[in-house]
Amino acid sequence: MYKLYARPGWGSAIVEAQLVWYGLPHGIEDVGDLLRSSEARAALAPVNPIAQIPTLIMPDGAVMTESAAITLYLAERTTAAALAPDPRDPARASFLRWLIFIVANIYPTFTYADVPARFVEHPAAGDGFRARVDAYAGQLWRLVDQTAGRPWFLGPKVSALDIYIAIMTRWRPGRAWFAADCPALTAIALAMDAEPRLQSVWRRNFPGGPAAN
């Protein structure tokens, strides 16, 4: 059985959705607010020294971190409905490009801007710092939107990229912004919202629906 350290609505939902998609037996260990609670960070640090989620404990007890690495690992261990194209699939290169683009470029904007005081010494500068980082994230999302296929990001076949999009579009600046500025990503997110096998994940992580996040 897998064990996922998680917090509802956070990035751990990306891995939780994949575990559910694949039907892999797993348990959830909810953690506190790792951004604001030193106690929560201290509790997770023995497993993951930088106290970040997702943190996944493998059936053999080994620790996996980094959502992209976990995404590729889980896809390699499924025989059907894989959320990553096979290495021989022509869509593989595009999948890898945009998976790494999202986790290397867009995901860190939340790390930096969610709690600006962790990176900006003077509190008065925090709002401006967040605004600049969020504006940059918006530029990146628009670039991703321009490359998105139909009905899924890679075209006819669903992938883990669609799960990333469904979850991350629920975060700042929110679905209303995406509907106006990134219509292709919004269509993907709405389609994934309706995916029957992931309804339990959405209910656990986003009980108020997209508009509440």
N, C-alpha and C positions, 0 to 999 in steps of 0.2 A: 504493500500500500504506500502511496505517496502522502506526504504531509506538506501542506502549503501554509506558510506564514503569510497572513493576509490582513487587510483592513478594508471593510466595505467601501466601494467606490474608488479605491486607489488602483495603482498599476497591477497589483496582484490579480485583479479581475481578469486581466488579459490571459494569465496562465490558468486561472480557475475555469474560464470559458473553454479553454482547450482540453483540460482534463475531463470536463463534462462532455464535450464534443466527442472525444475518443472513448468515453465510457470507462475511463481508468479509475480504479478504486482509489479514493483519496479522503483525507481528513483536512479540516480547516482549523488552524490555530490563529485566532484573531489577535492582533497586537494593538497596542495603544497608538496615540498620535506621535509618530516618530519624528515629526518636525518640531513639536513643541514640548514633548515630554522626555526628560532625561531618563526617567524610570523606564519608559517604553524602550528607549534605545539600549539601555543597559541590559534589559531582559533579552533582547534579540542578539546583542553583540557576541555572546558565546557561540552562536550558530553562524552569524554573518558579522564580521568585525566592523563593517561600515554601517550596520543596522539599517539596511534598506530592504524593501520588498519589491518584487516577489523573491522570496527565498523558499526553495523547494528541497525537501528531504526525500531522497530516492528510496526505493524499497530496500536497498542494501545499506542504507544509512549515510550514503555520500550526500554532500550538499551541492546543489546547483543554484546559481544566481544568474542574473542578467536575462531579461525576458527573451531577447533574440536567441541566445544560446539555448534556453529552455524550449523555445518554439521549434528550433531545428532538431533538438534531441528527441522531443516527443514525436515529431513527424517521422523520424527514422525508425521509431518503434511501433508504428501502426501499419496494418496491412490493407486498410481500406479507409476511404474518406480522409486521406492525409491533407493537412492544411498547409503543406508546402509542396510545390511541384517537384517531381522526381528529377534527379540530376540530368536525365536525358530529355526532359521536357523543355521545349524552346522558351517557355515562360519562366524557367528557373532563374535566368540572369536578371530579369526585371524584378522578380520576387526578392532576390537577394539585395539588389540595389535599393529598393524602396523600404525593405525591412530595416536595413542598416541606416538608411537616411532618416527614417522616423526615429529610431532609438538613439542615433548619434547627434542629430541636429534638433529635432523638435522636442523630444522627451526632456532633454536637459533644461529647456526653457522653463519648465515647471519646477525643476529642482532649484533654479536660481530665483525665480520670481514668486513662488508660493509664499515664502517667508523672507522678504528682502533683507531683514535684519541679520540674517546669517552671513550675508556677503557685503552689505553696505554699512559702514561704520556709523554714519550719522543718520539718525531716524528720519530727519527731514528730507533726506535724499531718497528714502525708500520708495515713495510713490512714483517718483520720476523714473527710478530704476525699473520698477515693475512695468510701467507704461512702455518704456523702450524695449524691454525684453518681450513683452506681449505683442508689440507692433512687429518685431522681428519674426516672432512665431507666426503671426498672420501672413507675412510674406512667404514663409516656408509652406504653410498650408495651401496657399493659392497655387504655388508651384506644383504641389502634389495633386491638387484638384485638376490641373491642366493635363495630367498624364493618366488620370483614372479611366478605366474601361467601363463597360456596361455588360451585364448588370452588376458585376463584381469588379474589383479593382483590376484584376488580371483578365477580365473578360468573362467567358462563360463559366469558369470554375471558381468556386469559393476558395479563399485562402485565409491564412492567419492575418493577412493585412486587413481584411474586412473586419475582423474582430478588433484589431487595434483602432481602426477608424470608428467603429461603433462606440467604443469606450472613450477614446480620447476626444471625440466631438461632444461628449457630455461634460467635459471639463471647460474651464475658461478658454475662450470667451463664450462658449455655450452654443446650443443648437440654433438659436435665432440668428447669430452671426454667421454660422456655417450655411444656413439656408440662403442668406443673402449673398455671401461671398464665395462659397464653395458648394455649388449645387450638386456636382457629381458626387462629392464625398457625402453630402446629406442624403442623397438617394441610396447610397450603399449602406449608410448607417441605419436608415429606416428599414431597409430590407433585412438587415441583420437583427434589428430590434424584434422583428416578427418571426425570426427563426424559432420553430417550436422547441427544438432540443436545448435552447439556451434560456428559456423563460425562467427557470429556477435561478440562474446566475443573475439575470437582470433584477429579479425580485429581491435577491439577497443584497446586491450591491447598490441598486438604485431604486429603492422602494417608492420614491415619489415620482419616478419617471424622468425622462430627459430634461424636462423643463425645470426640475427641482435642483439641478446640478450646475 
